[in-house]
Structure formats: C-alpha cells, structure tokens
Amino acid sequence: MEEIELFKIQSSIEELFLRIKQTIDVCEAEIYFQSLEKLQFKLTEEIFSNGLKVNAFFYVTLYITLIELTMKN
C-alpha cells in the first residue's frame, strides 16, 4: 500500500473521531464508531501485510482519543 493510501485511512480515522466527539445522538455515534473500528482493522492489516511503518504520533493520538471516548461513555 502506498503512503497516500495510508494517509487517506489515517485522515478518515481522524475525521470519524471528530464526528464521534461532536455527536450527541448515541445511535449516530455508534455508526461512526463501527466505521472507525473497520478502518482501524484495515489500517492494521495493511501495515502488517506490507511492512509499513506508521508515525508513532498517530498511535498516541489514536489511543488518547479512544480513552477519552471510553471515559465519556
């Protein structure tokens, strides 16, 4: 997978995080969260299958946001 594709997935994940944070409707947030899980799985699969390296900052941001979401719910 090319760096451009990796960037697109990362951008999609970040956009979904923002939507989840801004969403009050629980059902709508759940839909975004399911999409987020699919993108995270795809990203992980592509990284391991192609031996790509991802910026550590991305993972730190990912985990912090997941912790924030968990604490809100």
C-alpha positions in Angstrom: 0.0 0.0 0.0 1.3 3.4 -0.8 1.9 6.3 1.6 -1.0 8.2 0.0 -3.4 5.3 0.8 -2.1 5.1 4.4 -2.7 8.9 4.7 -6.3 8.6 3.4 -7.0 5.9 6.0 -5.4 7.9 8.8 -7.4 11.0 7.7 -10.6 9.0 7.7 -10.0 7.7 11.2 -9.3 11.3 12.5 -12.5 12.6 10.8 -14.5 9.8 12.4 -13.0 10.6 15.8 -14.1 14.2 15.4 -17.6 13.2 14.4 -17.9 10.9 17.4 -16.8 13.6 19.7 -19.3 16.1 18.3 -22.2 13.7 18.1 -24.8 13.8 20.8 -27.1 11.2 19.3 -25.9 7.8 20.6 -27.2 5.8 17.6 -25.3 8.1 15.2 -22.1 7.9 17.3 -22.4 4.1 17.3 -22.5 4.1 13.5 -19.4 6.3 13.3 -17.7 4.1 15.9 -18.4 0.9 13.9 -16.9 2.6 10.8 -13.9 3.6 12.9 -13.3 0.0 14.0 -13.4 -1.2 10.4 -10.9 1.5 9.3 -8.6 0.6 12.3 -8.7 -3.0 11.3 -7.9 -2.2 7.7 -5.0 0.0 8.7 -3.5 -2.6 11.0 -3.9 -5.3 8.3 -2.3 -3.2 5.6 0.6 -2.2 7.9 1.4 -5.8 8.9 0.9 -7.3 5.4 3.1 -4.7 3.7 5.6 -4.0 6.5 4.7 -0.3 6.6 5.9 2.0 9.4 3.4 4.4 10.9 4.2 7.6 12.7 4.2 6.9 16.5 2.3 10.2 17.0 -0.6 8.7 15.1 -0.8 5.8 17.5 -0.5 8.0 20.6 -3.4 10.2 19.2 -5.4 7.1 18.4 -5.1 5.7 22.0 -5.7 9.0 23.7 -8.9 9.6 21.7 -10.1 6.0 22.4 -9.5 6.6 26.1 -11.4 9.9 26.0 -14.3 8.2 24.2 -14.4 5.3 26.7 -14.4 7.7 29.7 -17.3 9.7 28.2 -19.5 6.6 27.8 
